[in-house]
Amino acid sequence: MAGVACAVLVWRLSGSKPAPAEFYAYSASGRSLPNLWVAPPFSYVDQQGTVVTNATLRGRPWIADFIFTECTSACPMMTSRMVLIQHALAGLDVQFVSFSVDPRHDTPSVLATYARTWNRAETRWTLLSTDARRLPDTLAGFRVTAERTKDPTNPIVHSSVFLLVDPDGRVRGVYDSSDDAARSRLGTDARRLADQEALHAGQEAEADDLYASLGCTGCHANPQVAPLLDDLSGAQVKLQDGTTVTADDAYLRRSIVDPAAQLVAGYSPLMPSYAAELSETQLAELVREVDARRSASAAPGSPDEPARLVTDPVCHMTVRVGPDTPLATDHGREVYFCSDRCRDSFVANPFKFTKSAVSPP
Ligand code: HEC
């Protein structure tokens, strides 16, 4: 997939095992899902500080992936799809398990922030803080890979598959996360394992906050990954093909259902299409929400001083600068934060965050 540099689909083929394409074929067939192999034992701490093991996950199907929070290309692509699956399986007794492949950086509290940014309402999502000593065995047991590189913008290259594990801990399917058809098969297969209909229409219930619950902020709060949307409505947008368009409602709508059709200049095609996930009413609501983000920032207290939006370099949230915004100076530049907590983390170790800092001029 063009533009996704930080991860490649790596698959360890061991002699007698069928190739991934065959797994997909199995999963696609109407027959029962194949028993691929037994998921390995593991024991890690989740984003709430609770120990999670393969044994505690028994009793319900779960979907696993392997990510790290500082990744700005493949992981936003994968996590946005993870959130879409969470939506598609709203109300089902299915667990979602994201293993961090960056034990050095991804502590439980970093993972908690990540989960909040992407889908703060999701209670079935477990993000595991791994440790460097045991991670290689876990990866081998899931037949995925993660390797450090010397490239600071792509520090870890890792597998980008989703795995479906049944209530008895057996892997029943492997799915290419960048393939929409594979993702919808995963939804069908997981539903079949959960053997239960959705208990409620979760998506409609969240209709008043689609923007947050669909994980839009996961990418759009970090200008390194996706354009900030706050001042978008009505603005002129420069596209990859050199043309310029006005961001009216029709453009916003197209951007959401067919994002690849009009790529914004300077960005990669990471965004999934939300066409299949949204009803017409929800789509209209989402366009209104993107519009409203503009009204919020375009109507600050003093009209002659436009709102200044910056990105908190610690948690990557968008921050509107006001008189009370937590602030630090770094090499003479002002850096703003969403909270004192983020400022304190920054001040304690500025070097760690300055790589991705977005500072006002
Ligand atoms: C995986 C990361 C990702 C997620 C999740 C994501 N987007 Fe995007 N989005 C992008 C990127 C990258 C671009 C710029 C490239 C392009 O045009 O596709 C973009 C472009 C856009 C644009 C056009 C922006 C402009 O400046 O013209 C809109 C509108 C938009 N997204 C809305 C949304 C909404 C609403 C959601 C949630 C339903 C969402 N996006 C989720 C990555 C993402």
Residues whose N, C-alpha, C, O or C-beta is under 5 A from the ligand:
A	BS01	HEC	P76 M77 S80 L214 G215 C216 C219 V225 A226 P227 L228 V237 L252 S255 P259 Q262 L263 V264 Y267 S268 P269 L270 M271 Y274
